[in-house]
């Protein structure tokens, strides 16, 4: 299995993941041109993608979706309730909708879908199974309920939100109502909440952990890295730690 976070943060989110002959894109928040360029940079082609899976309809996750699928005409998967929130204008995509909680079969992948607590129509996370490996992708959530802890058992690769440092958020430039939204139970995970999950619940089988969706204003990559590394050290796990810096492409992670 191979994964690369093409972009992550408050402005644009997109993740490439492949196994066997199947290549998928999770979210398309970058422009079409930038998605194609970043795929090319890791030796991949947008035209070789088998599908795009959408977590939710917020702009930073779908702004490049319509131009991309109009260009390469590949299937798009999203929940029944997310679909009406996405505008296609005069283009009709190969749209497949599903109920959150459904297992999808896409090429070499079996994909579990699950609800996450976020202020969108019907946001979901994904666990992708292929070749005996399991990758969990869960960002844009205000807390980690037991249902998500259940889904993230026995992961080998995990992409987990570590959005903000709580003190930076409190003294930062956002209006108070935005701060309340980010801190709320349908907002975003703080570094401390991500750390709690790593220390208490992250599967010991997790060989690689990507901390993602970092805020550009209320976090710093090295701060997220420090908090994440401390949690891993407390667990005594040799997990490889990668921080997806705001808007930047990560290294390619292969298992």
N, C-alpha and C positions, 0 to 999 in steps of 0.2 A: 504494500500500500504506500502511496506517495501523496503528500499534502503540502500545499504552499498557500499561505495567506497572502493573497495579492494586494489586499488593502484592508485595514481595520481601523475603526475609530468613529468619531461623530460625523465625519464628512462622507465616507465611502467604505463599504464593506463588500468583500468578495473573496471566496476561498475556492481553490482548485483541489480536487481530490481524485485519485485514480487507483484502480486495482485491476489486474488482468488486462483485458482489452477495453474496459469501461472508464470513461473520463467524464467527470461531473463538475459543474460549477454550483457552489452554494452562494446564492445572492449575487446581484449584479449592480452594485452601487457606484461603480466606476463608469466612466463613459465607454462606449463601445470601442473606440480607438485605444483607450488606455487598457482595457481588458485584453484586447488582442496583442498589444505591445508587451504587456507583462507576461502573458502566456508565452509569447515568442522568446522572451528573456530566459525562460526555464526550459526551452526546447519543446514547447507544446504549441498546437495550433487550435484556434477557436473553432475552425471548421471540423475538427476531430471530436469536439464535445458531443456527448450523447444526450445530455439534458441539463437544464438549469432547475435547481430546487430553491424555492423562496421561503425564508423564515417568516417574514411579515412585510407589510406594505409601506413602511416608513421610507422616505426618499433616499436615505443613505444606504438602503438595501436594494432599491429597484430602479434608480435613476437611469441606468444604462440598459435595463432589461429589454424594453421594446425595440430600441435601435439594434441591439445585438441579435435578438431572435428574428427580427425582420431581415437582417443581413444573412444569417446562417440557417434560419428556419429549422430550429431544433425544438423538441418538446419542453414545456415548462410545467413544473409541478408546484402546486400551492393548495392550501386548504379551501374548502367550499366557501368559507366566510371571508377569507382573504381576497379571493378572486374579484368580487365586485368593487373592491377598493383600488384596483389597479386599472389605470386608463390605457387603452390600446389605440385610441383614435380610430383610424380607418383600417387598421391591420387586425386580422384574426389569427392568433397564434395557435400552435398545436398545444392546447391547454388541457392538462389533466388535473382534476381537483380531487381531494381526498378529505376524509374526516381525521382530525388530529387523533392519534392513537393507532392509526392504520399502519401496517407493515407494507412497504413498497418493494417490488422486485424490479431492479433496473440493471440489466446486463449481469455483470459479476457481483453486483451488490444486492444485499438484502438490507433494507433501511427501515429502522423503527422511527416513528414520528411521535412526538409528545408535546403536550401543552407547556408553555413557560409563562410565568407571571410578568406581563409587560403591558403597557398601555397602547395596544394595537388591536385590530379586529379579532385576530385569532392566531397569535404568535406561536411558533413551534421551534423545537430543537430537533436534532437528528442524531441517531446512532447508526453508523454505517458498518456493516459486517461483510468481510470478504477475505478469502484465503486464510481463514482461522484467526483473523485480526478484527478488532473492534475500535472504531474511532467515534468519539463523542464530540459534538459541536453544539455548545450552548452559550449564547451571549444574549444581551438585552433581556435581563431578568432582574427583578427587584430583590429576590431572595431565593434560596434553594429549598423548595418543598421536598417532602419525603418521596413524592412521585419521581422527581428528577434524580434524587439520590439513588433510587431503585434503578432507573434507566442507565445511570452512569457506572454501574457495577462492572467490574472486569474489563474496563477499557484498557487498550494498549497505547492509544494516542488520544489526547484530550485537548480541545480548544475551549478555554474557559474565560469568561469575562472578568476583567480586573479594571473596572472603569475609572474609579476616582479614589483619591485620598480624601477622607472625610474632612479633615481640617482644611485642606486646600479648597475643597468645595465650599465650606462654610464661609471662608474669608475671600473667596474668588469673586469674579466679576458678574456672575449670573444674577438675575433678579431673584428675590426670595421664593417666588412661586415656582421658578424653574428648579431651584435648589431642592425645594420640597418634593417636586416630581422625581428628580434624580434619586433622592434618598428614600423615596417611598417604596412600598411593596410591589409596585408595578413599574419601577424605574430601572436602576442599574446596580450591579454588584460593586461594592467598594473593594479596595485592596484587602482590607481586613476581613470582609466576608468571604472573599476568594481564599484567603489564607486559612480561615476556619474550615472551609470545605476540604482543602488540601490536607490539613492536619487530622481532621476527624473522619473524612468519608472518601477521599480519593482512593481509587483502587490501587493496591500495591503493584498490580501488573502494569501500571501506566509507565511505559518506557519514555514517552515524550509528552511534555505539557507545554502548551502555547497559551500565554496570557494575552488576551485580546480585548478589542474595543476600548482602548485607553482614551481617556478624555485629553484633548489638546490643552485645555485650560486648567484642569483640576487634578492632574496626575503628571508623573514623569516616568519615563521608561525605567530609569535606574531605581526609582523608588518601588515601582511594581516588582522589579526583578529582586530587590533586596527582601521585600516582604515574602515573595514567593519562595525564594531560596531558603529563608529562615524556616518557613513551614516545612519544606522538604527535608531540611536538616533535622528538624524535630521528629519527623517520621523515620529518619534514617534511610530514606529512599534514594537510589542512584538515578532518579528520573532526570532526563535531559530537559532543561528549562530554556524556552525560547520566548522572548517578549516581542509581540507584534507592535512595533512603534507606529505612532499615529500616521496613517496614510502611506506607510512604506511597505514594500514587499519583503516577506521573510525569506530565509533560506528554504530550500526544499527539504522536507523531512521524509525519510524513507524508512520503512520497517519491513 
